[in-house]
């Protein structure tokens, strides 16, 4: 042990302060030697060597205890030093603790200096008072940390979305509170879809900036603010203003879009409507107006029937079909990516609206009080309140104006509509909602899409067995105070002890909403209550290692069972988004093929005939269609199904697959899309650089080209053989 020295490295590049630790190999040696010494006590020769054995037992245990304590002290000290010494915000808010920390800082640096001089681990750890010094430093550091945590809790209560950040991130935001340009890049950590605000410095470079607009981190979009927002005051107060400002901006554009829609004559003319959606400032405002005007269209049809015009409902349905076809035609033109995304979302929602109207017509519904119409998610612009209101059955939800970016929307099937009714009824009755079902059926996605529909922020939290009741309590505090929705994924992975406390926590929230309280108590803290809070838990039943929910908790959530998604309808809708006109027939063929593949091909682990595999084929089909408009749609689909799948199917499975494909597309066999210049180049490189003669069937060439094609639609490709 005379040769065992501490390892030193400069602390944050400062040569004067050297952080010390014992190497990993030496720690193993220490454990082995301690066991050896322990065994010596059982030896019959102990009495001869008793003094040496006792000396080594004491020395080694000192090395072990002191080095562990030293590591802990160094870790806490390095973390707190950042805040108490380098952050003006913390110094200003916690002056006493900052003064205390200066003393602790000097003590720790003395200990490290002593270590740097002594070097030997055994000598350093067996000094007489070293253990007491470290213990004292640790106790004081713990007190500073406690004060810091209380300070952070205060900030979280002031700006509830801080509850969704880790302590380290939050401290980063707080320590940069006085320079908003450093806080703005952290926005994605507590805003769902905002990447950053664009800032201007009207009073010169050193002053506080003004925010002039926001950039999305979901899709690409820039939304300017009607008037700039000066970022003044403490960090929690200007972040509160940031929320108010983007809500004001979205409401401003929604109002403007409603009037523009009627002034530009988009009700009748599908082409003008397409231009209106493409040019809208915020995608979500265009989709909101689309929903409001659709509700008007359908209810106008009902009114016509009441006034004696029998074809009112049918006419409204046909008008919707015409509007949809104009949008599909628009996707075949040359659009940039953000605009294409807007149009695709509009098509997705229009197609659902058309299907609903078809069901209303077939069921001979002629009144807006009929349940088939009541159970749809509708939106009305209330003139007297000058605001949008979402209605479904007897539940009314205000439109939340949370910024959602310009991302894709879910294809709404009759199953999704049923989930929406149950979920909104649960919120209406001041309860939570619990979708359950196997993986990949869209439980979490449907919840997120409903949140998008009513413009609420929805935080998805992965429930892990490591979560304790304090973490959960903090999340509930954040949701209740900010009025956002939380979706706890795979909730039954939490351990039973945590679930039982969770019952009490969530019941406190539910009771407060029912009593319409402004503030309520949760885990000893008094929290503001925003009645717009919603809580969803998704569960996979019957997996190993999942706990049963306590009865008291079950009573607080409305259950929904989610079964297999309607693949055919979803495929059909996605085809429309990619600009296909025969989407119904193509959707049926596609869904049938994948359904048969699942049954008839061998059960190999590498085959996947689910939703994700379907999506990649559709993306390829869309690219082919835009690349060669002369080809028939059947041929385009046949070609993309064949070219994306042939590479991964082998042997007898390939014969079955090609057989199915030929039966579904009789007489259609378009050649592979080949890039001849690239192939010539590949052959040239093979022959000249690698001395490889290309075989007449071009097998290697085919495999190289397939790999290139697959890399276009997949992030990750496995080569097997």
N, C-alpha and C positions, 0 to 999 in steps of 0.2 A: 504493500500500500504506500510505500515511500514514493513510488513513481506516479501514483494516480493524482493528476492535477485537474483543476477545473478548466473547462473550455470557456474562452472569453470572446464576445463579439461586441463592437461598439453599439451603443443604444442610439438608434435613429441617426447613425453616421457621426455621433459625437464621440471623439476619441477619449475624452476625459472621463466619460461614464461608460464602464464596461459591464455588460450583462453577463452573468456567469451561470453555467450549468454543467452537470456531470454527463459524460457521453453514455449512450444507450448500452454499449457493450460493458461499460463499467458498472452500470446499474444491475445487469445480469450477474456479473461477477460478485457484486455486493450481496445479492440474494443467495447465491450459492455458498458464499463464505459464512453467511449468517446461519445457514442450515448446518454447515460443517461444525461450527462452534457449538451449536445446540446439541449435535450428536456427541461432542466430546464430553458433555456433562454426564452422559450415560456410560462413559468408559470407566473401567476399574482402576486405571492409572491416574484418575483425576487429581487425587490428593497431591501427587508430585508436582503437577503443573497448574495447580489451582489459580495462583495469582495471575499467570499469563493468560489463562483461559478467560478469567473474569475481566481482565483488561481488554481483551479483544471483543468480548461480548458487549461491553460498555461502549468501546470506540466505534464498533460497526453500527450499533443501534443509534448512536449519536449522528454518524454520517447519514444514515437513512432518514432519520426524523428531520434533521436540520436541512438537508438538501430538498426534501419535499416541501417543507414550510417556505424555504427560500424561493422555490419556483412559484408557489402561490402568491407570495408577497410581491415578487417581481411582476407577475401577470396583472394583479390589481393595480399596482402602482403605475405601470406603463399606461393602462387604460384611463386611470383617473387623472394622471399628469396632463394628458392631452386636454382635459376639460378645465381642471382647476387652475392650470397655469397658462394655457394657451388660449382659452376661450373667454372673451370679454363678457359675453352674455351670462355665463355661469358665475363669473367673479362678481358681476353686478347683482345677480339674484341671490347668491349664497355667500355674502362677504365673510361671515364668521368661519364657515367651513373652509373657505379659500385660504384664510389666514392660518387656520389649523394645518391645512395641507402643506403649507410652506415649511413648517417644522418637520412634518413627517417626511417630506421630500429630502430634507437635509439628512435626517436619520438614515433613510434607505441608502442615500449616496455614500454616507460614511461606511455603512456595512459593506457596500460593493467595493469601496476603495480599499478597505481592510482585506477583502478577498483577493483583490488584484495584487496586493503586496505579499500576502501569505502564499498564494497559488496552490499549495498542497491541500487536497480535499480533507485528509485525515486531520491535519493540523488545524485547519479553519474550523471544522465542525466540532472539535474538542476544546475550543477556547471556553473559558469558564462562563461568560455571561451571554454568549452569542444567541442561544435559544430564547432567552428571556427578551433580548432586544427585538428579535424577529416577531415574537408573540405580541409584544406591545405594538409594534408597527402594524401587524395584521388587524388587531382590535381597532386601532384608530382608522385604518383604511376602510374597515367594514362600516364604521360610523359615518364616514364621508359618503360611502356608496349608498347608505340608507337615506341620507339627506338628499342625495342626487335623485334617487328613485322617487322620493316624495315630490321633488321639484318637477320631475318628468310627468308624474301623475297629474299634477296641477295643470301642466301644459296640455295634457291629453283631454282633461275635462274642458279646457277652453276651446280646443279644436279637436272634436271627437275622432276625426279620421286618422289622427296620430295613433289611435289604438291598433290600427292595422299594420303599423310599421314595427320593425325590430328596434330594440333599444339603441343599438349602434347607429342605425340609419337616422333615428329620431335625434340623437345627440349631434349627428353631423348637420342636420337641418338647423337645430337650435344654435349650434356654435357659429353657423354662418348667417344667423337671423338678420344681422344688420346689412348684409349684402344680398339682396333678393336675386341678383343674377346667378348666385351660386345655389340658391334654393330651387329655382325654377327647373333645372335639369332633374331634380328628384321627384317631379310631379307624377310620373307613372307609378310611383310606389303607393300613392294614396288616391289618385284619380284614375278611374277605370280606363279612359280612352284619350287622355291628354298627354302629349309628349312634352310640350313646353309652351310657354307664352312667348310671343315675340316682343322684345323690349326696345324702348327708345329712351335716350337720355336728353330730355329737353333742357335741363339745367346744367349741362356739362358732364364730363366723364365721371367725376368723383361723387356725384349726387345720387339720390335714389331714382331708379328708372320708372317709366310709365309703361304699362302693358297695353299693346294695341291690337292683339288678336291671339288665337291659339292654333297650334298644330296638332293634328291627331296622331296617336301612335297605333290606332286600329285603322288600317287602310291609309290612304293619303288624302288629306284635306286641310285647308286653311280657312278658319272662320274669323273675319275681322270683328272687332268690337265697335258698336255704334259710337261710343265715346271712350277715350283712353282711361285706364285705371291707374292712378298713382299708387305705388306700393310703399306706403308710409306706415310708421308705427312698429309695434312688435310683430314678430313673425306670425303668431296665431291670429292676430287681428287682420293683417293683410291677406292671409290665406282664406279667412272667412269671406273677405270681400271678393277674392278670386272666384269662390263658388257663386256668390250672388251675381257677379258680373257675367259668368258664362250662362247662367240661367236667364239673366236679362237679355243677353245677346240672342239666345235661341228663341225666346218669346218674341223679341222684336222681329226676327226673320220669319217666324211662323205666321205672325199677323200679316206681315208684308206679303208672304207667299199666298195666304188665303185670298187677299184682295187681288193679287196679280193673276191668280188662276182664273178668276171670273173675268177680269178685264181683258185678258189675252185670248179669251174664248176657248179655253182648253176643255170645257165640258163636252163639246161636240166633236172637236177636231183632234184626232189621235196624234197627228204629226206635231201640232203645236204643243200638245201635252208632253210628248217625248222631249221636245226642245226645252220645255219648262223644267222638267226633272233634271235634264243634263246640265242646265245652267244654274240650278238652285245653289244658294250659298252654302247651306248645310244639308247633307243628305237626309238627316232624320226629319227636318222640317218638310222637305218635299214628300217624304213617305207619310207624314202626319196629315198633310193636306190631301194626299191621295186617299187616305182612309176616310177623312171627313166628307169628301165629295162623293165617295162610293156610297156611304150611308145615305147621303141626300138622294142619290140616284135610285137606290132600292126603295126608300120610303116614298119617293115621288111616284114610283110604280104602284105601290100599295094604295096611295091616295087616288090615283087614276081609276083603279078597280072600284074603290068605294064610290067614285063619281060616275060609275056606269061604263067605263071603257074596259072591256074584258081583257084585252091583250096587254094591259099595263105592265104586269110582272114579266111577261115574255119580252116586251120591247126593251125593258131595262136590262134584261139578261143579254139580248143581242147587242145592245149599245156597249156593254162591258166587253163582249167578245171582240168587237171592232177595235176598241181602244187597246186591247191586249195585242192584237195582230200588228198594229202600228208599232208597238214597242219591240216586238220580235223582229220586225223588218229593220228597225233602227240598230239592233245588235250586229247586223251584217255589214254596217258601214264601218268606216275607219275611226274608232274611238280610242282615246287614251285610257289607261288603266283605271284611274279613279272614276271617270264618267261611265265606263263599262260596268263597274261595280254598282253604281247607282241604278243604272238601267236594269241590271240583273235582279237587284232587290225589288225594284218596282214590278218586274215580270213575276217574280215569286209571289208577291202579295196579290197582284192582279189575277193570277191563275187561281189562287185560292178563292178570291172573291167571285170569279166566274163560276167555279164549281159549287159554291154556296148557293148562288142564284139558280143554278140548274136544279139543285136539290129542292129549293123553295118552289120552283115552277112545277117540278114533278109531283111534289106533295100538295100542290094546289093551295099554298099559303097565300092569303090575301090581306092579312092584317099585321101591323107591326107589333101587336101584343102576342102574336103566336110564339110558342116556346122555341121553335126552330130558329126564329130570327132573334128572339131575346137572348138566346144562349151564345150569340156571336160577340166577339170583342169589338165594340163599336166606339166611334169617337164623334163627339158633337162640339161645335164651337159655340159656346154660350155667349150671346151678344151682351146680355145684361151684366155678366161677370167679366166679359172680355177675356175669356180663357178657354182652353181646351179641357174637356172632361171625358174620361174613358168610362164606358158603361157596359156591363155584362150581367144579365139577369137583374137582380136588385142591388148589385154591388156597384158603387160609383167610386172610381179612383181618379184623383186629380192627375193630370199629365205632369210628370216630375221635372222635365227640362234638364235632366242630367245629360251631359254631352256624351254621345255614343260613338263618335268617329264615323268612318265610312266603310264599315265591314260588311261581310255577307250576312244575310238573314236566313233563318231556318225555313224549310219548306213546311207549310202548315197543312197537316192532314186532319181528317175527322178525329183521329186519336188525340192530336195536339189540341184541337178545339175542346175536347172533353177534359183534358188536363187543365186547360185555362179556366173552365167553369169551376172545377173543383178547387183549384188553387185560389181563385179570386173569392169564392164563397168562404174559404177558410180565413182569408184576411178580413173579409167583411164581418165574420163572426169572432174576430180578435183571437184567432188560433194560428198555429203554425201549420205547415203542410208537409206530408211525408210521401213522396213518390218512391215506390219499391218495385224491383223487377230485375231481370238478368242484365249482365253488362252489355253495353252497346245498343240499348233500346232508346237512348236519348233522354234520360231522366234529367241530368244536369243541363243539357243543351236546351230542353224545353223551358226549364226554369229561367235560364239566362235570356231566352228569347222573349218570354213574357215580360221580364224586366225591361228588355229593349222596347217592347211594345208600349209600355206605360212610362218609358224614360226614367227608370230608377237605376241607381248604381247597385250592382249585384256582386258581392265579394264571394268568390268560391273558396271555401276553406277545406283543405284535406284533413279529415279527422284522423289522427294517428294515435296509437296506443300510448305514445309518450306524453300526450297532452294532459295537463292536470286541471283541476277545477279553477285555478287562478287564471290560467290562459283563457279558458272558456268564458269566465266571468268578464275578463277584459274585452273579449270580442262582443259579448252581449251589451256591455256598456257602450262600446263604439257604435254598434248598430242602432241602439235605442236613441242615443244622443244625436246621431247624424241622420236618422230616419232612412237608412239604406236597407237593402235586403242582404241576408247572408244565406249562402247555400252550403250546408255542411255535407261534404261528399263522403259516402260510406260511413255514416254516423255510428253504425253498430260495431266499428272497430275500437271505439273507446272502451275503457275497462269499466265494469259495473260500478265501482266505487265513485268514479267520476260522473257516470250517468245519473246516479241517485242525487248528487249535489246539483247537477244540471237541471233536474226536475224543479228544484226550489228556485233556481235562478230564472229559468224561463217562465215559471208561474208568476214570479214577481213582475216580469215584463208584461205578460198577458193581463194580469189584474189591473196594472196601471193604465193600460190602453182602454180596458173596459170602463174604468172609473173616470176616463178622460182627464187624468192628472197632468199637470205641467211638469212636476218633478217627482221622482220616486227614489226609494232606497234600494240599492243593489250592492250586496257584499260590503255593507258599512259605508258606502259612498253615496252621497245624494247626487243623482244624475238628472239632467234635463231629458224630457221625453218628447220625441217627435212621433206623432201617431202614424206616420207613414212607414214605420219599421215592419219588416217581414222576415220570417225565418223558415227556411226549407231544409229538410234533411232527406238525403237519398240513401237507400239501403239496398244491398244485394242479399237476398234471403238465402239461408242455408249454406253459406260458405263456412269453411273451417275457421276457427279462431274469431268468430263473430259472437258478440254477446246478445242476449235477449234484452229488449228495452224494458225498463221497469213499468208497471201498470200505470203509475201516476204520470209518467212522461208520455205514454201512448195517448192518454186522454187529452193531452194538449195539442196533438197534431192530427190533422185530417189525413187519413191514408188514401193513396191512389195506387192502383196496380197498373204498371206500364208493361204492355206485352210487345210482341214483335212489330217493328215499324212497317208501314205500308210501302215496301220497296218500289212497287210499280208507279205509284203516284209521285213518289219523290224523284224517281228517274225521269218521269214525264216532265215534271216541273223544271228539272235541271236542263233537260233538252231545250225547253223554251228559252231558258236563260242563255244557252249557247247559240240560239238563233235558228233552231230546227222548227219546221212547220208541221211535219207529220209526227209530232211528238207522241201522240197517243199510241199509234201502231208500233213505233220504235220502242217506247217504254215497255209495252207488253212483251215484245220479242226479247229485249234485254233481260227483263226480270225473269222470264221463263227460262232463258239459257242459264242464268246463274243459279236458278232454283234446281234445274236438272243437273248442273255440274256438281252441286253439293251432294246430290243423291247418287249419281252414277260414277263419278270419278273416284279413284282410290283415296282413302282418308289420309293423304300425306300432310304432314305438319306444315309444309311450305305453301299449301294452297290456302287462299283466303278469298271467299266469295261474299264478303260483307260490304258494308257501306263504304269503307275507305277504298276498297279495291274498285268499287263502282265509280267513285268520284274521279279516280285517275283516268279511267277509260273515257269518261265524259269530257275531261279537259282535252285529251288527245283528239277526240271526235270534233270538238269545237275548232281546234287548230286546223285539222284537215279541211273542215268545211270552209273556213275563211281562206285557206290556202288555194283551194280548187273549187270555185263556185259552180263549175259545169257538172260536177259529179252528182248522181242522185243521192238522196239522204240515206236510203237503204245501203247503198254501196259504201258511203262514208262510215256508217256504223259497223258494217261487216268488216271493213278494213281495219278500223281501230280495235275491234274486239279480237280480231285475229292477230294483229301485229303486237298488241300489248301482252297477249297471253301465251302465244306459241313458244316464246323463249323459255317459259318456266314449266311447260308440260312435256313429259317424255313418255316413250314406249307406247303401251296399249292405250294409256289415257289420251294420247294425242289423237289416235284413230277415233276414239269415242267423241272427243271434243270437236274434231273437224267434221265428223258425221252430223253432230247436233247443229253445227253452224251451217252446213250445207242444207239441212232440212228446213232451217228457219229462214234462210236466204237463198231459195232455189234459183239456180242459174246466175247468181251474182258472184263473181270472183275477180275483183279488181286486182291489178298487179300491186306489189309492194311499192310504197313510195321510196324511190331510191335516188341517192345523190351521186350521179355517175362520176362527176369530177372528183369527189372525195374518194370514191372507190378506186379510181385509176391511181390517185395519189397513194392510197394505202398499198396497192399492189406494187407500185414503184418502190416504196420504202421497204416493203418486205423483201423484194428481190435484190435491191441494191445494197441496203444497209444490213440485212440479216441473212442474205444468201439463201432465201427460202423461195421455192418455186410454188406459185399459186396453183392449187389443184383445180381441175376443170369445173367441179361442182361448186367451188368457192365456199367451202364449209367454214374455214377460218374467217374469211371475209364477212360471211353472214353473221357469225358470232360477234365480230367487232362492231358491225353496224347495229346489231340488236342491243349491244351494251351502250352504244351512243344514244340510241332511242330511249332506252330505259332511264338513263341518267337525266333525260329531259323531264321525266315525270316523277322520279323517285329521289329521295334524299340519300338513300343507302341501297346498294345492290350487292347481293351475295353471288359469287361464282361457285357452282358446285360441279363436281365430276371427279 
